[in-house]
Amino acid sequence: MMKQTDFRSKILLLILFVVHINTFAQQTTVRITFKQNCLQLISNQLIDTPVVLNKFIYQNECGTKYQINQIQYFISDIELHVNGEWIGNPEVCFGNPRLFVNNCCYIDCENEPIGLQFTIKKNKISIDSIRFVFGIPKDKNIPYSFSNPELARMYWPEALGGGYHYMKTNIKFIDKQDSVSLFNCHLGRGVGNDTFIDNDFAMTFPCKLTFNSKKATPYFYPRIDIIMHVEKWFSQPNKIDFNLYTKGIMGKQDIMSQLCENGKNVFEVDPYLWYEVSQF
């Protein structure tokens, strides 16, 4: 009788061990990173390079030379389409967790980067799309809802609708008088006829990643880069002349509408399977 009990105990332990191994094998993290690039003229070639701050090395399609001094923005409600269903609610995997609040991720080109990750508890994984909101959706864009200093400084004046900036991109440029002028590209709520206009917008991108988590190495990470191409804010489809907006664009819905149209061409999604843990 004792031998039969021992045998059953061993079988039970073996089953539990197999279940544990399978559960571990079926869990994969997909990492999301954020990058800011801008076309730079190098040796007579336009090359897409990471943004360099505070240097007059860029030129827009109006022929204006400029430098970028600051880029701060929000990307919200990131979701992946995995095995036929949308999954959301990522978590911070590196950087300051205080910069990710209520599914709104604050990115600052100058300060330390932040990354998010989705933990997917499946074996065979097929990702075909990613979607997110540029800015902050209306239901979350509530005045004084952010207490963290970095996010709180993104407040948007209540007279213009309140809430928070979607983006601050501050630029210095060489104007028509060959002097240095400012173009502060601040996007947020707009002012319409007796109403406020929410200028956030959602985008969906194809994002092909297929893999079997059981065959992954310990250092295997699928990774998705969300890349902002800064120069496209001012070029496609609307060419923006910095000289016309030296007093800023806040409260000017006409130019903010043009920039939002351009913004739908600004982002690129670059998915790939990544094996080098030392890169992170």
BALOBA-1460 file (C-alpha; in Angstrom, 3 decimals):
// residues 280
<rec num="1" residu="m" x="0.000" y="0.000" z="0.000"/>
<rec num="2" residu="m" x="2.860" y="2.338" z="0.854"/>
<rec num="3" residu="k" x="4.523" y="1.636" z="-2.471"/>
<rec num="4" residu="q" x="1.342" y="2.505" z="-4.376"/>
<rec num="5" residu="t" x="0.999" y="5.763" z="-2.408"/>
<rec num="6" residu="d" x="4.629" y="6.655" z="-3.105"/>
<rec num="7" residu="f" x="4.114" y="5.937" z="-6.798"/>
<rec num="8" residu="r" x="1.040" y="8.175" z="-6.942"/>
<rec num="9" residu="s" x="2.911" y="10.934" z="-5.113"/>
<rec num="10" residu="k" x="5.746" y="10.773" z="-7.615"/>
<rec num="11" residu="i" x="3.303" y="10.893" z="-10.539"/>
<rec num="12" residu="l" x="1.585" y="13.918" z="-8.997"/>
<rec num="13" residu="l" x="4.916" y="15.699" z="-8.488"/>
<rec num="14" residu="l" x="5.894" y="14.927" z="-12.081"/>
<rec num="15" residu="i" x="2.604" y="16.382" z="-13.368"/>
<rec num="16" residu="l" x="3.057" y="19.524" z="-11.274"/>
<rec num="17" residu="f" x="6.624" y="19.887" z="-12.550"/>
<rec num="18" residu="v" x="5.528" y="19.566" z="-16.194"/>
<rec num="19" residu="v" x="2.732" y="22.093" z="-15.664"/>
<rec num="20" residu="h" x="5.225" y="24.489" z="-14.056"/>
<rec num="21" residu="i" x="7.706" y="24.127" z="-16.930"/>
<rec num="22" residu="n" x="4.991" y="24.617" z="-19.550"/>
<rec num="23" residu="t" x="3.632" y="27.676" z="-17.779"/>
<rec num="24" residu="f" x="7.097" y="29.228" z="-17.647"/>
<rec num="25" residu="a" x="7.785" y="28.421" z="-21.292"/>
<rec num="26" residu="q" x="4.537" y="30.022" z="-22.386"/>
<rec num="27" residu="q" x="5.344" y="33.418" z="-20.878"/>
<rec num="28" residu="t" x="7.104" y="35.973" z="-23.083"/>
<rec num="29" residu="t" x="7.679" y="39.688" z="-22.638"/>
<rec num="30" residu="v" x="7.345" y="42.000" z="-25.627"/>
<rec num="31" residu="r" x="9.199" y="45.255" z="-25.057"/>
<rec num="32" residu="i" x="8.161" y="48.678" z="-26.373"/>
<rec num="33" residu="t" x="10.718" y="51.469" z="-26.764"/>
<rec num="34" residu="f" x="10.405" y="55.068" z="-27.960"/>
<rec num="35" residu="k" x="12.808" y="56.887" z="-30.266"/>
<rec num="36" residu="q" x="13.001" y="60.343" z="-31.836"/>
<rec num="37" residu="n" x="14.745" y="60.699" z="-35.193"/>
<rec num="38" residu="c" x="15.217" y="63.596" z="-37.601"/>
<rec num="39" residu="l" x="16.610" y="63.870" z="-41.121"/>
<rec num="40" residu="q" x="20.060" y="65.444" z="-41.157"/>
<rec num="41" residu="l" x="22.077" y="66.534" z="-44.200"/>
<rec num="42" residu="i" x="25.415" y="64.697" z="-44.020"/>
<rec num="43" residu="s" x="27.809" y="64.744" z="-46.971"/>
<rec num="44" residu="n" x="24.984" y="65.903" z="-49.259"/>
<rec num="45" residu="q" x="22.763" y="63.024" z="-48.172"/>
<rec num="46" residu="l" x="19.683" y="63.174" z="-45.980"/>
<rec num="47" residu="i" x="20.199" y="60.606" z="-43.248"/>
<rec num="48" residu="d" x="17.688" y="59.564" z="-40.600"/>
<rec num="49" residu="t" x="19.552" y="59.906" z="-37.290"/>
<rec num="50" residu="p" x="18.610" y="60.127" z="-33.598"/>
<rec num="51" residu="v" x="17.693" y="63.667" z="-32.598"/>
<rec num="52" residu="v" x="20.597" y="65.890" z="-31.540"/>
<rec num="53" residu="l" x="19.523" y="68.794" z="-29.360"/>
<rec num="54" residu="n" x="20.706" y="72.411" z="-29.491"/>
<rec num="55" residu="k" x="22.589" y="72.335" z="-32.798"/>
<rec num="56" residu="f" x="21.647" y="74.035" z="-36.078"/>
<rec num="57" residu="i" x="21.932" y="70.888" z="-38.153"/>
<rec num="58" residu="y" x="18.399" y="70.579" z="-39.562"/>
<rec num="59" residu="q" x="16.517" y="72.204" z="-42.430"/>
<rec num="60" residu="n" x="12.782" y="72.060" z="-43.141"/>
<rec num="61" residu="e" x="11.074" y="71.906" z="-46.544"/>
<rec num="62" residu="c" x="10.701" y="75.704" z="-46.577"/>
<rec num="63" residu="g" x="14.506" y="75.896" z="-46.597"/>
<rec num="64" residu="t" x="14.707" y="77.132" z="-42.980"/>
<rec num="65" residu="k" x="17.637" y="76.035" z="-40.848"/>
<rec num="66" residu="y" x="16.694" y="75.044" z="-37.313"/>
<rec num="67" residu="q" x="17.705" y="73.308" z="-34.130"/>
<rec num="68" residu="i" x="15.578" y="71.251" z="-31.749"/>
<rec num="69" residu="n" x="15.786" y="72.269" z="-28.107"/>
<rec num="70" residu="q" x="13.130" y="70.118" z="-26.484"/>
<rec num="71" residu="i" x="10.779" y="67.248" z="-27.291"/>
<rec num="72" residu="q" x="8.267" y="66.072" z="-24.698"/>
<rec num="73" residu="y" x="5.101" y="64.141" z="-25.550"/>
<rec num="74" residu="f" x="2.536" y="61.557" z="-24.476"/>
<rec num="75" residu="i" x="1.652" y="58.252" z="-26.086"/>
<rec num="76" residu="s" x="-1.360" y="56.554" z="-24.496"/>
<rec num="77" residu="d" x="-3.425" y="53.369" z="-24.568"/>
<rec num="78" residu="i" x="-0.881" y="51.148" z="-26.328"/>
<rec num="79" residu="e" x="-2.325" y="47.779" z="-27.346"/>
<rec num="80" residu="l" x="-1.054" y="44.749" z="-29.254"/>
<rec num="81" residu="h" x="-3.155" y="42.493" z="-31.471"/>
<rec num="82" residu="v" x="-2.017" y="39.048" z="-30.351"/>
<rec num="83" residu="n" x="-3.467" y="35.792" z="-31.699"/>
<rec num="84" residu="g" x="-6.598" y="37.586" z="-32.870"/>
<rec num="85" residu="e" x="-7.330" y="39.705" z="-29.791"/>
<rec num="86" residu="w" x="-6.252" y="43.106" z="-28.482"/>
<rec num="87" residu="i" x="-4.302" y="43.181" z="-25.233"/>
<rec num="88" residu="g" x="-3.452" y="46.310" z="-23.257"/>
<rec num="89" residu="n" x="-2.196" y="47.521" z="-19.883"/>
<rec num="90" residu="p" x="1.582" y="47.236" z="-20.333"/>
<rec num="91" residu="e" x="3.942" y="47.839" z="-17.437"/>
<rec num="92" residu="v" x="7.191" y="49.769" z="-17.124"/>
<rec num="93" residu="c" x="10.258" y="47.607" z="-17.734"/>
<rec num="94" residu="f" x="12.960" y="50.283" z="-17.567"/>
<rec num="95" residu="g" x="13.260" y="53.968" z="-16.762"/>
<rec num="96" residu="n" x="11.261" y="55.978" z="-14.261"/>
<rec num="97" residu="p" x="7.919" y="54.252" z="-13.499"/>
<rec num="98" residu="r" x="6.473" y="57.625" z="-12.438"/>
<rec num="99" residu="l" x="6.415" y="58.587" z="-16.130"/>
<rec num="100" residu="f" x="3.725" y="56.007" z="-16.896"/>
<rec num="101" residu="v" x="0.404" y="56.954" z="-15.295"/>
<rec num="102" residu="n" x="-3.113" y="55.779" z="-16.147"/>
<rec num="103" residu="n" x="-1.810" y="54.114" z="-19.325"/>
<rec num="104" residu="c" x="-0.309" y="57.443" z="-20.480"/>
<rec num="105" residu="c" x="3.429" y="57.301" z="-21.175"/>
<rec num="106" residu="y" x="5.432" y="60.538" z="-20.949"/>
<rec num="107" residu="i" x="8.531" y="60.662" z="-23.173"/>
<rec num="108" residu="d" x="11.242" y="63.300" z="-22.876"/>
<rec num="109" residu="c" x="13.950" y="63.295" z="-25.538"/>
<rec num="110" residu="e" x="16.453" y="64.877" z="-23.153"/>
<rec num="111" residu="n" x="15.975" y="62.782" z="-20.015"/>
<rec num="112" residu="e" x="16.382" y="59.070" z="-19.395"/>
<rec num="113" residu="p" x="14.310" y="56.889" z="-21.723"/>
<rec num="114" residu="i" x="11.394" y="54.785" z="-20.609"/>
<rec num="115" residu="g" x="10.322" y="51.385" z="-21.907"/>
<rec num="116" residu="l" x="7.158" y="49.341" z="-21.520"/>
<rec num="117" residu="q" x="6.495" y="45.645" z="-21.791"/>
<rec num="118" residu="f" x="3.612" y="43.272" z="-22.370"/>
<rec num="119" residu="t" x="3.749" y="39.886" z="-20.669"/>
<rec num="120" residu="i" x="2.057" y="37.339" z="-22.912"/>
<rec num="121" residu="k" x="1.233" y="33.965" z="-21.385"/>
<rec num="122" residu="k" x="0.934" y="31.978" z="-24.565"/>
<rec num="123" residu="n" x="3.045" y="29.436" z="-26.381"/>
<rec num="124" residu="k" x="2.715" y="30.190" z="-30.092"/>
<rec num="125" residu="i" x="2.477" y="33.955" z="-30.440"/>
<rec num="126" residu="s" x="1.468" y="35.897" z="-33.540"/>
<rec num="127" residu="i" x="1.387" y="39.706" z="-33.328"/>
<rec num="128" residu="d" x="0.052" y="41.475" z="-36.406"/>
<rec num="129" residu="s" x="-0.806" y="45.027" z="-35.242"/>
<rec num="130" residu="i" x="-0.118" y="47.692" z="-32.656"/>
<rec num="131" residu="r" x="-2.261" y="50.721" z="-31.884"/>
<rec num="132" residu="f" x="-1.890" y="53.746" z="-29.646"/>
<rec num="133" residu="v" x="-3.087" y="57.302" z="-29.123"/>
<rec num="134" residu="f" x="-0.883" y="60.325" z="-29.692"/>
<rec num="135" residu="g" x="-1.544" y="62.690" z="-26.800"/>
<rec num="136" residu="i" x="-4.034" y="61.977" z="-24.023"/>
<rec num="137" residu="p" x="-7.593" y="60.767" z="-24.706"/>
<rec num="138" residu="k" x="-10.415" y="63.052" z="-23.616"/>
<rec num="139" residu="d" x="-11.554" y="60.844" z="-20.731"/>
<rec num="140" residu="k" x="-8.051" y="60.936" z="-19.207"/>
<rec num="141" residu="n" x="-7.083" y="64.517" z="-20.056"/>
<rec num="142" residu="i" x="-8.361" y="65.952" z="-16.787"/>
<rec num="143" residu="p" x="-6.791" y="69.076" z="-15.214"/>
<rec num="144" residu="y" x="-4.529" y="68.433" z="-12.207"/>
<rec num="145" residu="s" x="-4.802" y="64.643" z="-12.490"/>
<rec num="146" residu="f" x="-0.997" y="64.242" z="-12.673"/>
<rec num="147" residu="s" x="0.921" y="64.911" z="-9.465"/>
<rec num="148" residu="n" x="4.379" y="63.863" z="-10.667"/>
<rec num="149" residu="p" x="6.444" y="67.009" z="-11.396"/>
<rec num="150" residu="e" x="7.506" y="65.945" z="-14.910"/>
<rec num="151" residu="l" x="3.933" y="65.296" z="-15.978"/>
<rec num="152" residu="a" x="2.421" y="68.183" z="-14.011"/>
<rec num="153" residu="r" x="4.626" y="70.651" z="-15.911"/>
<rec num="154" residu="m" x="2.816" y="69.599" z="-19.096"/>
<rec num="155" residu="y" x="-0.386" y="71.363" z="-17.953"/>
<rec num="156" residu="w" x="-2.479" y="73.099" z="-20.594"/>
<rec num="157" residu="p" x="-4.118" y="76.460" z="-19.734"/>
<rec num="158" residu="e" x="-7.715" y="76.121" z="-18.574"/>
<rec num="159" residu="a" x="-8.717" y="79.070" z="-20.778"/>
<rec num="160" residu="l" x="-7.728" y="76.856" z="-23.746"/>
<rec num="161" residu="g" x="-9.553" y="73.768" z="-22.539"/>
<rec num="162" residu="g" x="-7.372" y="72.583" z="-19.672"/>
<rec num="163" residu="g" x="-5.768" y="69.192" z="-19.196"/>
<rec num="164" residu="y" x="-2.238" y="68.659" z="-20.471"/>
<rec num="165" residu="h" x="-0.033" y="69.262" z="-23.488"/>
<rec num="166" residu="y" x="0.098" y="66.375" z="-25.917"/>
<rec num="167" residu="m" x="3.516" y="67.563" z="-27.053"/>
<rec num="168" residu="k" x="6.065" y="70.325" z="-26.534"/>
<rec num="169" residu="t" x="8.604" y="70.585" z="-29.342"/>
<rec num="170" residu="n" x="10.610" y="73.780" z="-28.940"/>
<rec num="171" residu="i" x="12.677" y="74.968" z="-31.893"/>
<rec num="172" residu="k" x="15.061" y="77.806" z="-32.718"/>
<rec num="173" residu="f" x="15.390" y="78.756" z="-36.367"/>
<rec num="174" residu="i" x="17.102" y="81.258" z="-38.641"/>
<rec num="175" residu="d" x="14.370" y="83.643" z="-39.736"/>
<rec num="176" residu="k" x="14.068" y="85.764" z="-42.907"/>
<rec num="177" residu="q" x="16.080" y="88.547" z="-41.272"/>
<rec num="178" residu="d" x="18.895" y="86.046" z="-40.609"/>
<rec num="179" residu="s" x="18.235" y="86.227" z="-36.874"/>
<rec num="180" residu="v" x="17.446" y="83.474" z="-34.387"/>
<rec num="181" residu="s" x="13.704" y="83.158" z="-33.680"/>
<rec num="182" residu="l" x="11.550" y="80.717" z="-31.733"/>
<rec num="183" residu="f" x="8.946" y="78.268" z="-32.955"/>
<rec num="184" residu="n" x="7.275" y="76.537" z="-30.006"/>
<rec num="185" residu="c" x="5.211" y="73.672" z="-31.383"/>
<rec num="186" residu="h" x="2.868" y="72.992" z="-28.462"/>
<rec num="187" residu="l" x="-0.062" y="70.688" z="-29.182"/>
<rec num="188" residu="g" x="-3.082" y="70.161" z="-26.969"/>
<rec num="189" residu="r" x="-6.755" y="71.023" z="-26.900"/>
<rec num="190" residu="g" x="-7.892" y="73.546" z="-29.478"/>
<rec num="191" residu="v" x="-10.406" y="76.347" z="-29.351"/>
<rec num="192" residu="g" x="-13.383" y="76.224" z="-31.734"/>
<rec num="193" residu="n" x="-16.631" y="78.142" z="-31.972"/>
<rec num="194" residu="d" x="-17.825" y="78.220" z="-28.343"/>
<rec num="195" residu="t" x="-16.240" y="74.821" z="-27.722"/>
<rec num="196" residu="f" x="-12.926" y="73.061" z="-27.161"/>
<rec num="197" residu="i" x="-11.532" y="70.552" z="-29.638"/>
<rec num="198" residu="d" x="-9.688" y="67.407" z="-28.635"/>
<rec num="199" residu="n" x="-6.733" y="67.031" z="-30.986"/>
<rec num="200" residu="d" x="-5.490" y="63.632" z="-29.827"/>
<rec num="201" residu="f" x="-5.620" y="60.929" z="-32.488"/>
<rec num="202" residu="a" x="-5.365" y="57.153" z="-32.617"/>
<rec num="203" residu="m" x="-3.202" y="55.164" z="-35.036"/>
<rec num="204" residu="t" x="-2.908" y="51.496" z="-35.923"/>
<rec num="205" residu="f" x="0.180" y="49.987" z="-37.566"/>
<rec num="206" residu="p" x="0.923" y="46.542" z="-38.967"/>
<rec num="207" residu="c" x="3.472" y="44.859" z="-36.741"/>
<rec num="208" residu="k" x="4.470" y="41.340" z="-37.771"/>
<rec num="209" residu="l" x="6.053" y="39.191" z="-35.082"/>
<rec num="210" residu="t" x="5.572" y="35.433" z="-34.940"/>
<rec num="211" residu="f" x="7.464" y="33.114" z="-32.622"/>
<rec num="212" residu="n" x="7.220" y="30.101" z="-30.340"/>
<rec num="213" residu="s" x="8.079" y="30.991" z="-26.757"/>
<rec num="214" residu="k" x="9.107" y="27.390" z="-25.997"/>
<rec num="215" residu="k" x="12.000" y="27.719" z="-28.438"/>
<rec num="216" residu="a" x="13.192" y="31.038" z="-27.022"/>
<rec num="217" residu="t" x="16.545" y="31.429" z="-25.305"/>
<rec num="218" residu="p" x="16.726" y="33.025" z="-21.826"/>
<rec num="219" residu="y" x="17.765" y="36.307" z="-23.498"/>
<rec num="220" residu="f" x="15.120" y="36.289" z="-26.200"/>
<rec num="221" residu="y" x="12.965" y="39.414" z="-26.379"/>
<rec num="222" residu="p" x="10.618" y="40.492" z="-29.132"/>
<rec num="223" residu="r" x="10.959" y="44.270" z="-29.297"/>
<rec num="224" residu="i" x="8.928" y="47.024" z="-30.958"/>
<rec num="225" residu="d" x="10.321" y="50.521" z="-31.498"/>
<rec num="226" residu="i" x="7.877" y="53.409" z="-31.833"/>
<rec num="227" residu="i" x="9.839" y="56.024" z="-33.776"/>
<rec num="228" residu="m" x="8.874" y="59.687" z="-34.109"/>
<rec num="229" residu="h" x="10.280" y="61.304" z="-37.275"/>
<rec num="230" residu="v" x="10.351" y="64.918" z="-36.103"/>
<rec num="231" residu="e" x="10.790" y="66.595" z="-39.500"/>
<rec num="232" residu="k" x="7.491" y="65.114" z="-40.726"/>
<rec num="233" residu="w" x="5.533" y="67.240" z="-38.263"/>
<rec num="234" residu="f" x="6.372" y="70.170" z="-40.535"/>
<rec num="235" residu="s" x="6.214" y="68.668" z="-44.009"/>
<rec num="236" residu="q" x="3.571" y="66.035" z="-44.796"/>
<rec num="237" residu="p" x="0.979" y="66.868" z="-46.059"/>
<rec num="238" residu="n" x="1.178" y="70.474" z="-44.793"/>
<rec num="239" residu="k" x="4.376" y="72.502" z="-45.074"/>
<rec num="240" residu="i" x="4.762" y="74.601" z="-41.941"/>
<rec num="241" residu="d" x="6.569" y="77.939" z="-42.224"/>
<rec num="242" residu="f" x="8.126" y="78.658" z="-38.827"/>
<rec num="243" residu="n" x="8.264" y="82.380" z="-39.638"/>
<rec num="244" residu="l" x="4.454" y="82.615" z="-39.386"/>
<rec num="245" residu="y" x="4.240" y="81.314" z="-35.827"/>
<rec num="246" residu="t" x="6.940" y="83.003" z="-33.751"/>
<rec num="247" residu="k" x="4.318" y="83.846" z="-31.115"/>
<rec num="248" residu="g" x="3.399" y="80.190" z="-30.678"/>
<rec num="249" residu="i" x="0.457" y="78.103" z="-31.829"/>
<rec num="250" residu="m" x="-1.526" y="77.564" z="-28.622"/>
<rec num="251" residu="g" x="-5.112" y="78.678" z="-29.158"/>
<rec num="252" residu="k" x="-4.723" y="78.587" z="-32.950"/>
<rec num="253" residu="q" x="-6.769" y="75.619" z="-34.067"/>
<rec num="254" residu="d" x="-6.053" y="76.176" z="-37.770"/>
<rec num="255" residu="i" x="-2.335" y="75.429" z="-37.418"/>
<rec num="256" residu="m" x="-2.930" y="72.716" z="-34.804"/>
<rec num="257" residu="s" x="-5.290" y="70.964" z="-37.236"/>
<rec num="258" residu="q" x="-2.574" y="71.028" z="-39.899"/>
<rec num="259" residu="l" x="-0.013" y="69.654" z="-37.470"/>
<rec num="260" residu="c" x="-2.365" y="66.871" z="-36.403"/>
<rec num="261" residu="e" x="-2.842" y="65.920" z="-40.058"/>
<rec num="262" residu="n" x="0.943" y="65.801" z="-40.375"/>
<rec num="263" residu="g" x="1.197" y="63.847" z="-37.128"/>
<rec num="264" residu="k" x="-0.502" y="60.856" z="-38.696"/>
<rec num="265" residu="n" x="2.586" y="60.491" z="-40.922"/>
<rec num="266" residu="v" x="5.145" y="61.085" z="-38.191"/>
<rec num="267" residu="f" x="5.319" y="57.702" z="-36.467"/>
<rec num="268" residu="e" x="6.876" y="54.475" z="-37.633"/>
<rec num="269" residu="v" x="6.715" y="51.090" z="-35.938"/>
<rec num="270" residu="d" x="9.767" y="48.849" z="-36.217"/>
<rec num="271" residu="p" x="9.289" y="45.299" z="-34.832"/>
<rec num="272" residu="y" x="12.053" y="42.731" z="-34.560"/>
<rec num="273" residu="l" x="13.243" y="39.760" z="-32.540"/>
<rec num="274" residu="w" x="16.082" y="40.770" z="-30.292"/>
<rec num="275" residu="y" x="18.618" y="38.542" z="-28.566"/>
<rec num="276" residu="e" x="21.166" y="40.898" z="-27.020"/>
<rec num="277" residu="v" x="20.176" y="41.557" z="-23.410"/>
<rec num="278" residu="s" x="23.209" y="43.850" z="-23.053"/>
<rec num="279" residu="q" x="21.517" y="46.386" z="-25.388"/>
<rec num="280" residu="f" x="18.849" y="47.138" z="-22.810"/>
